[in-house]
Amino acid sequence: MNRTSIFLTVAAALLILAVVMGFPKVATQPAPPPPVPVVVAPPPEPVVAPVPVPVPVANPGSLSLTGRLSHPYLVPGTSDVFATLEVSAVDVPGAKRAPVNLAVVIDRSGSMSGSKIENARRAASKLVDLLDDQDRLSIVHYGTDVNSMGGVFCTPENKLKLKRYIANISDEGGTNIGDGLAVGEKHIARAATDFRVNRLLLLSDGQPTVGITTANGLSNVVRAIRNRGVSVTSLGVGADFNEDLMQKLADVGGGSYGFISDRDPSAMATLFQRDLEQAGTMVARTVQLSFDLPAGVRFVEVYGRPVSQVGNKVIISMPDFSARQVEKLVVHMTASPSVTSGSIDIASFQLAYTDLLTEKPADARLSLAAMVTEDRTLAMNNRDKTATVAAGKARAAMNYQKAAVALDNGNWADANKALKDNEQIFFEADAVAGEGSMAEERQTNTGMFGLSTAAPSAPAPARREAVKKMKTESLRSSGRGDSVY
């Protein structure tokens, strides 16, 4: 068999074998695995700034305390932060005015001559008409010396006696505020334990010239009176009284402060009536707000309120409260967080007072905290609008006070500058809270600027009244409520 035959024979055998066994399969690409589902991670939960936390109290009462921070988020470093607080008294629907044990202490010095003493007599007589036989009234008038009609219940017969006594008050002598206060308190003390409300209303148009004449001395007299359970309201009349002294006496005395213009003959009677209504609906006295400063927080100031600091504790004096009364406060602090994230305490506030509805001690508490973040944009975008506006008003109020002092000293340019500086404060607040958020305060500032620009050519009494109006407006804009008339 030749080679060709052998090759053909082998090829045929292989062909037969392939038919029997099957041809080899052609290799193919394996099917791709099913796609792996893509899991999209949810966005991180936003960090929520801590909300004000009311702390449970052992003795809740007729006053509530709320507050918020201007900067709920803080960045590492040192930042300004404003705590804006509100103290509110309960309403007492349908409640009748409580009987009052009242002493009206009237300045009859020589400077009260004319319309001032006439208005004082008219206001005191109108007050008598508003009282009833459950109320007790003492009338005290002071010049160089002090005269008085001791406290009597306001029966119809005694009302006639009181009015006759008031009608005979005439102006003469110096200004002996200290002895006038002492005599008024002595008359109140004779029946103080029979009344829930004991109130002394001081009226003056001038500077103290007889007896105790220093602000500290008179403040000590009023402090002792308040410590014996008697609140003191002070009303200044006209252009010449010492508004800083009269305001301080009201602050120390826990009552209200009011300014009465010579050009408004009905204002005195209106404020006498207002003070009676406030006294007769009192729900809390000896009110004090305090807070402790944690590490990294520094106290700067409380706007428009008397304050003291002992170590890390800050104490703010508050007025006595009548029903529905609301007082606002702005506390300026700086915070220097020791961490770069998480929550930090800013301040824990405690409001302590005597609840007149239960005749027992009571309190309210509030803790404020902030979140720390390195995201400056987050911090800026989450500033609290309400707190920023309140802080802006309080800061503007301090410029009213600066303008008033400059005006009093004849520094016209400094007075105008202080008021113009408020435009930057208004701009900053609008940037956070929206256009128009400071519209009311801008209007007030315009009025103060009008007083300031008119002062150089105005008569001296008009300038002095302008100073008093500015200082009174400063108190209102800083958050004072019914404690400023």
C-alpha distance (Angstrom), angle and dihedral (degrees) to the residues before:
residue distance angle dihedral
M1 . . .
N2 3.78 . .
R3 3.80 125.3 .
T4 3.77 93.5 -98.4
S5 3.76 92.0 55.9
I6 3.78 91.6 47.8
F7 3.90 91.2 50.8
L8 3.80 92.2 49.0
T9 3.78 91.5 47.7
V10 3.86 91.7 52.1
A11 3.83 92.1 45.8
A12 3.79 91.1 51.2
A13 3.81 91.1 49.8
L14 3.79 91.1 51.4
L15 3.80 90.9 48.6
I16 3.81 91.4 52.5
L17 3.85 89.8 48.1
A18 3.85 91.3 50.8
V19 3.78 90.8 51.5
V20 3.77 91.5 49.7
M21 3.82 96.5 43.5
G22 3.81 98.5 33.0
F23 3.76 128.8 -115.5
P24 3.82 116.8 -72.8
K25 3.77 112.0 -95.0
V26 3.77 119.6 -109.0
A27 3.84 110.9 -113.3
T28 3.83 114.3 -112.8
Q29 3.86 133.6 -168.4
P30 3.79 112.4 -96.2
A31 3.81 115.2 -111.3
P32 3.82 111.5 -95.2
P33 3.82 115.0 -106.3
P34 3.80 116.3 -104.3
P35 3.80 112.7 -87.2
V36 3.78 115.2 -90.5
P37 3.83 108.7 -120.1
V38 3.81 113.0 -113.1
V39 3.81 110.7 -125.7
V40 3.80 110.5 -151.2
A41 3.82 111.2 -152.8
P42 3.80 113.1 -129.4
P43 3.79 115.7 -113.2
P44 3.78 113.4 -92.2
E45 3.76 114.9 -89.5
P46 3.82 110.1 -100.5
V47 3.77 114.5 -108.5
V48 3.77 107.2 -111.4
A49 3.76 117.2 -145.8
P50 3.79 113.3 -124.3
V51 3.75 114.8 -97.9
P52 3.79 123.1 -133.9
V53 3.78 107.9 -81.1
P54 3.80 119.0 -147.5
V55 3.79 105.5 -142.5
P56 3.80 115.1 -137.6
V57 3.76 109.7 -104.8
A58 3.74 131.7 -151.8
N59 3.78 94.7 -141.0
P60 3.81 113.8 32.8
G61 3.78 114.8 -177.7
S62 3.78 146.9 154.2
L63 3.83 97.2 -42.7
S64 3.81 127.7 71.6
L65 3.81 128.5 -162.2
T66 3.81 124.8 -150.8
G67 3.79 132.1 165.8
R68 3.79 149.5 157.5
L69 3.79 140.4 -161.5
S70 3.79 125.7 -111.3
H71 3.83 88.6 -141.5
P72 3.83 112.0 38.4
Y73 3.84 87.4 171.9
L74 3.80 122.0 51.4
V75 3.80 129.9 -171.9
P76 3.80 122.5 -140.8
G77 3.77 112.6 -82.5
T78 3.79 127.6 46.2
S79 3.81 119.4 -39.6
D80 3.79 136.5 175.7
V81 3.78 113.5 -117.6
F82 3.81 128.8 -178.7
A83 3.79 122.9 -152.8
T84 3.80 109.9 -154.8
L85 3.80 112.8 -161.2
E86 3.78 134.9 -174.5
V87 3.80 126.2 -160.5
S88 3.81 112.7 -164.4
A89 3.78 130.3 -173.9
V90 3.78 122.3 -143.8
D91 3.76 122.8 -104.7
V92 3.79 116.9 -118.0
P93 3.81 103.3 -155.8
G94 3.78 114.3 -150.9
A95 3.77 93.2 2.5
K96 3.78 115.6 148.3
R97 3.79 118.8 -129.2
A98 3.77 108.8 -91.3
P99 3.83 117.9 -117.6
V100 3.80 111.4 -95.3
N101 3.77 134.1 -147.1
L102 3.79 99.0 -148.1
A103 3.80 136.4 179.9
V104 3.81 119.9 -169.7
V105 3.81 110.9 -158.5
I106 3.82 110.7 -163.7
D107 3.80 128.2 -166.0
R108 3.81 109.0 -132.1
S109 3.82 97.6 170.5
G110 3.79 119.4 140.6
S111 3.80 92.3 -92.9
M112 3.83 89.3 64.0
S113 3.80 91.4 67.8
G114 3.79 120.7 128.7
S115 3.78 121.0 9.3
K116 3.82 95.3 1.2
I117 3.79 96.7 62.4
E118 3.79 90.5 38.6
N119 3.82 90.4 54.1
A120 3.81 90.4 46.5
R121 3.80 91.6 53.4
R122 3.80 91.1 46.9
A123 3.81 92.6 48.8
A124 3.80 93.5 47.9
S125 3.81 91.4 48.2
K126 3.81 90.8 50.2
L127 3.80 89.2 50.3
V128 3.81 89.3 55.7
D129 3.82 88.8 56.0
L130 3.81 90.5 55.1
L131 3.81 94.8 54.6
D132 3.78 127.2 82.4
D133 3.77 136.7 -156.2
Q134 3.82 92.8 -80.8
D135 3.82 91.5 58.8
R136 3.79 123.2 83.6
L137 3.81 121.3 -148.8
S138 3.80 134.0 -170.9
I139 3.81 122.7 -171.2
V140 3.80 117.6 -151.9
H141 3.80 126.1 176.4
Y142 3.77 126.5 -175.8
G143 3.77 138.1 -167.2
T144 3.77 117.5 143.5
D145 3.80 87.3 -32.5
V146 3.82 131.5 26.4
N147 3.81 129.8 -115.2
S148 3.77 127.8 -179.9
M149 3.76 150.0 172.1
G150 3.79 108.1 -133.9
G151 3.75 122.1 -122.3
V152 3.80 118.0 -70.1
F153 3.78 133.2 172.1
C154 3.78 110.5 -103.2
T155 3.79 99.6 -113.5
P156 3.81 116.2 153.8
E157 3.80 90.1 -99.3
N158 3.80 94.0 49.0
K159 3.80 91.6 46.1
L160 3.80 89.0 61.7
K161 3.82 89.9 50.6
L162 3.80 91.8 48.6
K163 3.80 92.7 50.0
R164 3.80 92.3 49.2
Y165 3.79 89.6 50.5
I166 3.81 92.4 48.7
A167 3.82 92.2 48.7
N168 3.82 90.1 59.2
I169 3.81 96.4 55.1
S170 3.81 108.1 116.4
D171 3.77 132.4 179.6
E172 3.80 122.2 -101.3
G173 3.79 142.4 124.3
G174 3.78 135.8 20.5
T175 3.80 131.7 -48.1
N176 3.80 113.6 -85.0
I177 3.81 100.8 173.4
G178 3.80 95.7 159.6
D179 3.81 96.5 57.4
G180 3.81 90.4 41.9
L181 3.82 89.5 56.8
A182 3.79 92.4 46.0
V183 3.81 93.8 51.7
G184 3.79 92.0 45.9
E185 3.80 91.6 52.1
K186 3.82 91.2 47.1
H187 3.81 90.9 57.6
I188 3.80 91.8 47.1
A189 3.81 92.0 48.6
R190 3.81 92.7 61.1
A191 3.80 90.4 70.7
A192 3.81 103.2 16.5
T193 3.79 95.9 116.4
D194 3.81 90.8 56.4
F195 3.81 92.9 59.9
R196 3.77 135.6 62.8
V197 3.82 90.0 -155.0
N198 3.81 122.5 50.4
R199 3.82 115.3 173.7
L200 3.80 137.0 174.9
L201 3.81 119.0 -160.9
L202 3.80 114.5 -160.5
L203 3.81 122.2 -162.4
S204 3.82 124.1 -171.2
D205 3.78 139.5 157.1
G206 3.79 100.1 -170.1
Q207 3.76 152.4 31.2
P208 3.83 120.9 -68.3
T209 3.81 107.4 -99.5
V210 3.82 103.9 163.0
G211 3.81 131.0 54.8
I212 3.79 113.5 -12.2
T213 3.79 106.4 16.8
T214 3.81 105.1 165.9
A215 3.80 124.1 94.6
N216 3.82 91.7 -129.0
G217 3.79 92.6 49.3
L218 3.81 93.8 50.5
S219 3.81 91.0 43.0
N220 3.79 89.1 55.9
V221 3.81 89.9 52.1
V222 3.81 91.0 52.1
R223 3.82 92.4 43.7
A224 3.79 90.2 56.0
I225 3.81 90.2 48.4
R226 3.80 91.8 52.2
N227 3.81 91.4 46.7
R228 3.80 86.6 60.5
G229 3.80 90.6 57.0
V230 3.82 100.7 -95.6
S231 3.82 120.5 123.5
V232 3.82 119.5 -147.6
T233 3.81 126.5 -145.5
S234 3.82 118.6 -169.5
L235 3.80 125.7 -156.9
G236 3.80 121.9 -170.7
V237 3.79 120.6 -154.6
G238 3.80 127.6 -152.5
A239 3.78 130.9 -24.1
D240 3.80 104.5 -49.1
F241 3.79 108.4 57.5
N242 3.80 120.7 105.1
E243 3.81 102.1 -105.4
D244 3.80 94.1 -173.6
L245 3.80 90.6 54.7
M246 3.80 94.8 45.4
Q247 3.80 91.7 47.8
K248 3.79 90.7 49.4
L249 3.80 91.8 50.9
A250 3.81 89.8 53.2
D251 3.82 91.3 47.8
V252 3.79 92.5 50.3
G253 3.80 91.8 41.1
G254 3.79 95.6 51.2
G255 3.80 92.4 -126.6
S256 3.79 133.9 104.4
Y257 3.80 134.0 -75.4
G258 3.78 124.1 -140.5
F259 3.80 138.8 178.2
I260 3.81 118.5 -147.1
S261 3.79 119.0 -163.6
D262 3.80 120.1 -140.9
R263 3.79 87.7 -131.7
D264 3.82 94.6 62.8
P265 3.82 108.4 67.6
S266 3.81 94.3 179.2
A267 3.81 96.1 49.8
M268 3.80 95.8 85.2
A269 3.80 94.4 54.9
T270 3.82 89.8 45.8
L271 3.80 92.3 53.7
F272 3.82 92.6 45.5
Q273 3.81 87.8 55.3
R274 3.79 92.9 44.8
D275 3.78 92.1 51.6
L276 3.79 91.0 49.4
E277 3.81 91.3 53.1
Q278 3.78 91.3 46.9
A279 3.79 93.0 48.3
G280 3.79 92.6 46.2
T281 3.80 93.3 54.5
M282 3.80 98.4 44.5
V283 3.80 114.8 146.8
A284 3.83 102.2 171.4
R285 3.79 138.3 26.4
T286 3.83 138.1 177.1
V287 3.81 87.5 39.3
Q288 3.80 116.4 -179.0
L289 3.79 130.3 174.6
S290 3.79 119.2 -159.2
F291 3.79 138.5 168.6
D292 3.79 138.8 -176.6
L293 3.79 122.7 -130.1
P294 3.82 115.2 -130.0
A295 3.80 122.1 -147.1
G296 3.79 111.9 -68.3
V297 3.83 95.3 24.6
R298 3.81 121.4 103.5
F299 3.80 126.1 -167.9
V300 3.81 116.4 -128.9
E301 3.82 107.4 170.4
V302 3.78 149.1 -46.9
Y303 3.79 110.3 -126.4
G304 3.81 117.0 -120.9
R305 3.82 98.3 -12.6
P306 3.81 134.4 102.8
V307 3.79 109.2 -106.7
S308 3.79 140.1 174.6
Q309 3.80 131.9 -169.2
V310 3.79 128.7 -152.4
G311 3.79 111.5 -178.2
N312 3.80 107.8 -54.8
K313 3.81 94.1 -16.0
V314 3.81 120.5 94.7
I315 3.82 118.8 -163.9
I316 3.81 123.8 -162.5
S317 3.80 121.6 -166.6
M318 3.79 114.6 -135.6
P319 3.83 132.4 -168.6
D320 3.77 124.4 -109.3
F321 3.82 109.8 -89.1
S322 3.78 130.9 -125.8
A323 3.81 123.9 -162.3
R324 3.85 113.5 -66.2
Q325 3.80 92.1 7.1
V326 3.81 114.9 148.5
E327 3.79 124.7 -164.6
K328 3.82 122.9 -176.1
L329 3.78 128.3 -157.7
V330 3.79 135.3 -169.8
V331 3.81 117.6 -156.2
H332 3.81 117.0 -165.7
M333 3.82 115.4 -151.8
T334 3.78 138.6 157.4
A335 3.79 122.3 -132.8
S336 3.81 126.5 -157.5
P337 3.83 107.1 -174.2
S338 3.79 116.2 -148.7
V339 3.83 90.5 -155.0
T340 3.80 134.0 58.3
S341 3.80 96.8 -139.4
G342 3.77 141.0 17.6
S343 3.78 133.3 49.0
I344 3.81 126.8 -45.3
D345 3.79 130.1 -170.1
I346 3.80 115.8 -116.2
A347 3.81 102.2 -179.7
S348 3.79 142.9 -29.5
F349 3.79 113.2 -142.1
Q350 3.78 128.0 -156.2
L351 3.81 124.7 -167.5
A352 3.81 112.2 -161.2
Y353 3.82 124.5 -176.1
T354 3.77 147.5 138.1
D355 3.80 111.0 -94.1
L356 3.79 107.7 -139.8
L357 3.80 92.7 -164.9
T358 3.80 90.6 63.5
E359 3.83 100.0 18.3
K360 3.81 88.1 -130.1
P361 3.82 136.3 113.3
A362 3.80 113.6 -92.5
D363 3.78 138.9 176.0
A364 3.80 145.9 -172.5
R365 3.79 127.9 -154.8
L366 3.79 138.7 -161.3
S367 3.80 134.4 -178.9
L368 3.81 122.4 -156.0
A369 3.80 123.6 -163.9
A370 3.81 137.0 170.2
M371 3.79 136.4 -151.5
V372 3.81 120.1 -118.9
T373 3.80 117.5 -139.1
E374 3.79 135.8 165.6
D375 3.81 88.9 -143.8
R376 3.78 102.4 98.8
T377 3.81 92.3 -174.9
L378 3.80 90.6 55.7
A379 3.79 90.4 51.0
M380 3.79 93.7 48.1
N381 3.81 94.7 46.2
N382 3.79 93.6 51.0
R383 3.79 100.9 53.3
D384 3.79 110.3 137.0
K385 3.81 111.0 -105.2
T386 3.79 97.9 -156.4
A387 3.79 93.9 47.1
T388 3.81 91.8 45.3
V389 3.81 91.7 54.3
A390 3.82 92.3 47.5
A391 3.79 90.7 48.8
G392 3.81 90.7 47.9
K393 3.80 91.4 53.5
A394 3.80 91.7 49.1
R395 3.80 92.2 48.9
A396 3.81 90.3 49.3
A397 3.80 88.7 49.8
M398 3.79 90.1 60.5
N399 3.79 89.1 56.2
Y400 3.82 89.6 53.7
Q401 3.79 86.3 55.5
K402 3.82 91.7 48.3
A403 3.80 90.8 48.7
A404 3.80 91.4 50.1
V405 3.80 92.5 52.1
A406 3.81 91.4 47.0
L407 3.80 90.4 48.0
D408 3.79 91.1 50.4
N409 3.79 89.4 53.7
G410 3.80 94.1 46.6
N411 3.81 94.1 -110.5
W412 3.80 96.2 139.5
A413 3.81 96.4 169.3
D414 3.82 92.4 51.1
A415 3.80 91.0 49.5
N416 3.81 92.1 52.0
K417 3.80 92.1 45.4
A418 3.82 92.5 53.3
L419 3.79 89.9 54.6
K420 3.80 93.8 44.4
D421 3.82 88.9 52.2
N422 3.80 87.2 65.8
E423 3.80 90.0 71.3
Q424 3.80 89.5 72.5
I425 3.80 90.6 50.1
F426 3.82 90.9 50.7
F427 3.82 90.9 48.0
E428 3.82 91.8 51.8
A429 3.81 92.5 49.0
D430 3.82 92.5 47.6
A431 3.81 89.5 52.0
V432 3.81 89.2 60.3
A433 3.80 104.3 31.6
G434 3.79 100.7 30.3
E435 3.77 137.5 -99.6
G436 3.77 112.2 -46.4
S437 3.79 96.1 20.8
M438 3.81 89.4 123.0
A439 3.81 97.0 37.9
E440 3.81 94.2 119.0
E441 3.78 92.3 48.2
R442 3.81 91.5 47.6
Q443 3.80 88.0 55.6
T444 3.79 90.9 50.2
N445 3.79 90.7 48.5
T446 3.81 90.1 51.5
G447 3.80 89.4 54.6
M448 3.79 91.8 49.4
F449 3.81 89.9 48.6
G450 3.80 89.0 53.1
L451 3.82 90.2 54.9
S452 3.79 90.3 47.4
T453 3.80 97.0 49.7
A454 3.82 91.9 45.6
A455 3.81 94.0 49.6
P456 3.84 100.7 83.1
S457 3.81 92.6 61.2
A458 3.82 97.3 33.4
P459 3.84 123.7 101.6
A460 3.81 114.6 -96.4
P461 3.85 95.2 -105.7
A462 3.82 90.6 52.4
R463 3.81 90.5 50.6
R464 3.80 91.2 50.6
E465 3.79 90.8 49.9
A466 3.81 89.4 49.3
V467 3.80 88.9 55.4
K468 3.81 90.7 52.3
K469 3.80 92.4 48.1
M470 3.81 91.1 51.4
K471 3.80 92.6 49.7
T472 3.80 91.7 47.4
E473 3.80 90.8 50.0
S474 3.78 89.0 48.8
L475 3.81 89.3 58.6
R476 3.81 92.7 48.9
S477 3.80 94.8 47.5
S478 3.79 91.5 49.3
G479 3.81 88.6 62.2
R480 3.78 106.8 -88.0
G481 3.79 112.3 150.6
D482 3.79 127.5 -177.4
S483 3.79 90.6 -14.5
V484 3.83 88.6 81.8
Y485 3.80 119.3 60.4
